Amino acid sequence: MFAITGVPGNVGGEVARMLLAAKQPVRAVVRDLSKGAAWAGRGCDLAHADIADAPALAAAFRGAEGVFVLVPPNFDPAPGFLEAQATAESLCSALENACPGRVVYLSTIGAQATQTNLLSQHTIIEQALRALPIPITFLRPAWFMENCIWDVTPARERGG
């Protein structure tokens, strides 16, 4: 079984669709159970957990062959990235408790930067997760094709 966070969104949803298409069991980890209803209808097991709730995350991740972690974005973090530090602690606690076979963490291309910036939130989380005794892969995408949707209407209206 694969536990997937962020299933209601584009990336988590695509991960879940691909696994379901490959006849793999999926546990959709959602913050809002109403957003998981459609996924239950597709055959996913549902788990209710917030990224800040380590015990609920551990329960959602327990028994998983693999876990896909996508944390909610924070475009206005507190000084010192306190939210990212709390997320890192919660994830580490949950993953240590659940002991999944492996983890994939969706990070960002800027996580390797040494100068502090908005993307340093992922740097903090990556550093914490690296200390776990679980195989982990960090994905650092630069952009998602779906983000181009924001540009379609202005381009159509202004011809640019």
C-alpha positions in Angstrom: 0.0 0.0 0.0 1.1 3.5 -0.8 0.1 6.5 1.4 -0.2 9.7 -0.6 -0.6 13.2 0.9 -2.0 16.0 -1.2 -4.3 13.7 -3.2 -6.9 16.5 -3.8 -4.3 18.6 -5.7 -2.7 18.2 -9.1 0.5 16.4 -8.1 -0.8 14.2 -5.3 -3.8 13.3 -7.4 -1.6 12.3 -10.4 0.5 10.1 -8.1 -2.6 8.4 -6.8 -4.1 8.0 -10.3 -0.9 6.4 -11.6 -0.7 4.0 -8.7 -4.4 3.0 -9.0 -3.9 2.5 -12.8 -1.0 0.1 -11.9 -3.4 -1.8 -9.6 -1.6 -0.7 -6.5 -3.4 0.0 -3.2 -3.5 3.6 -2.3 -4.3 5.3 1.0 -5.3 9.0 0.4 -4.2 11.1 3.3 -6.4 14.2 3.4 -6.9 17.1 5.8 -10.5 17.4 4.8 -12.4 14.1 4.5 -15.0 15.7 2.1 -12.2 16.2 -0.4 -11.3 12.5 -0.1 -14.7 11.2 -0.9 -14.1 11.1 -4.7 -10.9 9.2 -4.0 -12.7 6.6 -1.8 -15.0 6.1 -4.8 -12.0 5.3 -6.9 -10.9 2.6 -4.5 -8.6 4.5 -2.2 -8.5 3.9 1.5 -8.9 7.3 3.3 -6.9 8.6 6.2 -7.7 11.9 8.0 -4.5 13.7 9.0 -3.0 17.1 9.0 0.7 17.6 8.3 1.0 19.1 11.8 -0.6 16.1 13.5 2.2 13.5 14.0 0.1 10.8 15.6 -2.5 11.0 12.8 0.2 11.0 10.1 1.9 8.0 11.7 -1.4 6.1 11.7 -2.0 7.1 8.0 1.6 6.0 7.1 1.6 2.8 9.1 1.8 -0.4 6.9 2.8 1.6 3.8 5.3 0.2 1.4 5.9 3.8 0.3 4.8 7.3 1.3 4.6 10.3 -0.9 4.8 13.6 1.1 3.7 16.9 -0.3 3.4 19.6 2.3 1.0 22.5 1.9 2.7 25.7 0.6 3.4 28.6 2.9 4.0 31.8 1.0 4.2 34.0 4.1 6.3 32.1 6.7 7.2 33.5 10.1 10.7 34.7 10.6 13.0 31.7 11.2 10.6 29.4 9.3 9.0 28.2 12.5 6.2 26.5 10.5 8.7 24.5 8.4 10.5 23.4 11.6 7.3 22.2 13.1 6.4 20.4 9.9 9.8 18.7 9.9 9.4 17.6 13.5 5.9 16.3 12.8 7.0 14.4 9.6 10.0 12.9 11.3 8.0 11.7 14.3 5.3 10.2 12.0 7.7 8.5 9.7 9.8 7.1 12.6 6.7 5.7 14.2 5.2 4.3 11.0 8.4 2.9 9.5 7.3 2.8 5.8 9.5 1.0 3.3 10.5 4.2 1.6 9.5 7.9 1.2 9.3 10.4 -1.6 9.3 14.0 -0.6 8.2 16.7 -3.1 10.6 19.5 -2.4 11.7 22.3 -4.8 14.6 23.2 -7.0 15.6 26.0 -4.6 16.1 23.7 -1.6 19.8 23.4 -2.3 20.4 27.2 -2.0 22.7 28.2 0.8 21.3 31.8 1.0 18.1 31.9 3.0 15.0 32.5 0.8 11.3 31.5 0.7 12.3 28.0 -0.5 14.4 27.4 2.6 11.3 25.9 4.1 12.0 22.8 2.1 15.7 22.9 3.0 14.8 22.7 6.7 12.4 19.7 6.0 14.9 17.9 3.8 17.7 18.2 6.4 15.4 16.8 9.1 14.2 13.9 6.9 17.8 13.0 5.8 18.5 11.9 9.4 15.8 9.2 9.3 16.9 5.6 8.8 14.4 5.2 5.9 15.2 5.3 2.2 14.1 8.7 1.0 14.0 10.4 -2.4 13.8 14.2 -2.7 12.1 15.5 -5.9 13.1 19.1 -6.7 10.9 20.3 -9.6 11.4 23.7 -11.0 7.9 24.2 -12.4 4.7 22.3 -13.2 3.0 22.5 -16.6 -0.3 23.1 -14.8 1.1 26.5 -13.6 0.9 27.7 -17.2 -2.9 27.7 -16.9 -2.5 31.0 -15.1 -1.1 32.5 -18.3 -3.6 31.1 -20.8 -6.5 33.7 -20.3 -4.2 36.8 -20.3 -2.4 35.5 -23.4 -5.7 34.8 -25.1 -7.1 38.2 -24.1 -4.0 40.3 -24.9 -2.5 38.1 -27.6 0.8 37.7 -25.7 
